[in-house]
Amino acid sequence: MLESVLFDLDGTLVDTAPDFIVAVNQLRKTHHLDDLPANKIAAQVSNGSYALTKYAFDIDPEHSEFAALRQALLDNYLNCLGQHATLYAGLNSLLLALEQSQKPWGVVTNKPLLYAQPLMEKLGLANRCQVLICPEHVSKPKPDPEALVKAAEQLNCKLAACAYIGDHDRDIAAGRAAGMKTIAAAYGYIDHTQNVDHWQADIIAKQPQDIHASLEQLFSCTI
């Protein structure tokens, strides 16, 4: 039986790309550069600040200015964090259904706590979320399963009775390694080099609204 549901944050539970798009293009403006396409920036969000910096300025981490530009990007992001991000359509009804059926839900993300916690607070999710695991809480981030195992322990749920939902192959790899059921969020921030069909997720959700039915199918239950 389903006992709990865990979500990746960016590109799975919350559409955070609009904040990153603003942060990246604001920084480019200060360097007298034109805006980059929103969809191209969004595709790099799940790959983290290094990938975003590399894409924004077409430079490698070895470049002498890379570290300063990455920090400036992170500063921009912190300043606009939560101003444009939104919970994906259809997921609030799922969260409400989980809460009403007393099935706790949580977030396991590679996003640092500095950004994840205030984002959850600004979206009114912090008090509803039963567990938030960030890189600071574990010795190895995803794709290692440590974070997912830790979340299940804090929720006092069996690993096989948990589902993990994510928009990157490392999310599915972590969920599988932890012994959880996995759902690939094909609507998320997926780089053109990624093929969701190859991730070996139990189910692929093409839209956020598909997750509710996917959970019921995986666990033969009604939420």
N, C-alpha and C positions, 0 to 999 in steps of 0.2 A: 504493500500500500504506500501511496505517496505520503511522505511525512514533511518534506520541506522543499522549497525551490530557491535556487541560487542563481543570480544573474551576474554577468559581466556588466560593467557600467557604461562606458562610452560605446555607442553604436549598437547596444543591446537593450538596455533599460532606458537610457536617456540619449536623446539626440543632442550631443554636445558640439557637433561640428560648427553650428553658427557662431559659437563663442570663439572657436579656433580660427575661423575664417576672418573674423574681425581682428583678432590678435595678430595674425600673420600679415594681413594687408595693411594694418596700421604701422607695423614695423617696416614693411617695405616702403611705405610712404615717407617715413623718416629718412630713408636712404634714397629717396627720389626715384623709386621704382614703381611701375604700374601694378595694379591689382592682379592677382592670379585668379584663375577660374575657381569658383566655389567648390565645384564637384571634384576638382583635382586635389584641393586642400583636404576635403572631407575624406578622400580615399586614403590619406596618410595618417589620419587621426589615431587609429588603432595601433599604428607602428611607433607612436610616441614622439617626444619632442626632438629627438635626434633626427628622425626621418622628416619631420616637419621643417626643421631648420635646414637640412640638406636640400629639401625640395624648394623652400622659399628663396634660397640664395645660390642654389646650384654649386654648393661647396661640400667637401668632405670633412669629417671630424678632425682630420689632421691640419686643416687650414688654421692659420694663426688667429683668425677672428671668429672661428666657429663657436668657441665656448662663450664668448661675450654675446654673440648674436643669439645663441640658444637661451642664455639667461634673460636677455631682453625680451625674447618671445614669451618665456614663462612669466615674466613680470607683467607683460601686456595681458596675458591670459588670466592671471590672478585678478587683475583690475576689472576685467569684464566677465569674470566667471559667473555663470548663472543668469546673466542678463538676457541671453537669447536662447539658452538651452531649454529643452522641454522633454517631459516624459513622452515616450512614443505613444501614438494614438492606439487606444484599445487596451493598453497595459494597466491603466488605473482600475478598470473594471476587473481585471484578473487579480490585481493586488487586493482589491476589496473582497473578492470571492475567496481568496486564500485566507485573508484575515477572518472573515466570517466563519470559515470552516476550521479555524484554529490551526492552520498549517503555516508555520512561520516562513518568512522569506528573507533573503539577505543578499548582500553584494560581495563578490570576490573579484577584485580588480588589481591590475598592475599600476593603476593610477596612484601616485603618492597621496598619503593622508592629508597633506597640506591643501590639496585641491579637491579630493573626494569628499571629505567631511563637510566643508562649507557648501559644496554643490548640492549635496543631499539636504542640507538645512535650508538652502534657498528655495529648493523645489518642494519643501514640505514633506520630505521622505525620511528624514533622519529619525523621527520618533516612531515611524511605522516599521522601519527596517530593523530586524532582530539581530543581525550581525553584519559588520562591515570589516572585511579583511583586505588590507593594503600591503604593499611590499615591506613596509616597516615591521609588520607583524610576523614575518616568516624569514627563514634563512635562504629559501630559494623561491623565486616568483614563478608564476606559470611560464612554461608548460609543466613545471613540476607540480605534482598533486598536493603538496604540503598545505597550501592555502585552503584548498577545498576540504581536506581532511580536518583542518583546524576549525573551519566554519561549521562542519557537521558536528564536531565535538561540542562546540559552544551551543549549538541548537539541541544537543542531546538526541540527534537523529542518526539512524543507520545509514551508511553510505549508499547501500543499494536502494534505499527508499528516498534518496535525494535526486533531484534533476538539476543539471547545470546548463545554462543557456549562454552562448557567446557568439561573437561575430568574427573570430579569428581561429585559425587551425590550432594555435596553442591552447585556446580555451577547450576545444573538443579533446585535444590530447590530454590535457590535465584532468578533465572530467572522466575520460575513459580509464586513465591510470588510477584514479581514485575509486573506481568501481561504481560510478554514478551513471544514470541515464543522461544522455546528452542531446541537446537541440541546437542546431546551427542556425544563427540569426542571419539569413541570407540577405536581409534588408539593410544590414549594417555597413560599416566602413570597410569594404573589402577591396583590396588592391587588385589591379588587373592581373597580377601574377598568381593570385589565389583562385583555386577552383573548389568551391564548396562541396561538390560531389565527391571529392577525393578525401575529405576530412574524416569519413567513417562515423559521422554522427548518427544517432539512432533515428532522428527525424530532422528534416530541413524545413524551417519556417520561412516561407517567402515574404510574409508580412507579419508585423507584430501581433495582429489580431489572430493569427494562426496558432499562437503559442498555447492558448487556453485549451483548444481542442487537441493539440499535440500532447499535452500533459495527460489529458483524460485518456487518450489512446495508449500512451506508453504504460500507464499504471492501471488501466481498465477501471477507472473510477469516475465519479462525478464531482466536480469542484463547484 
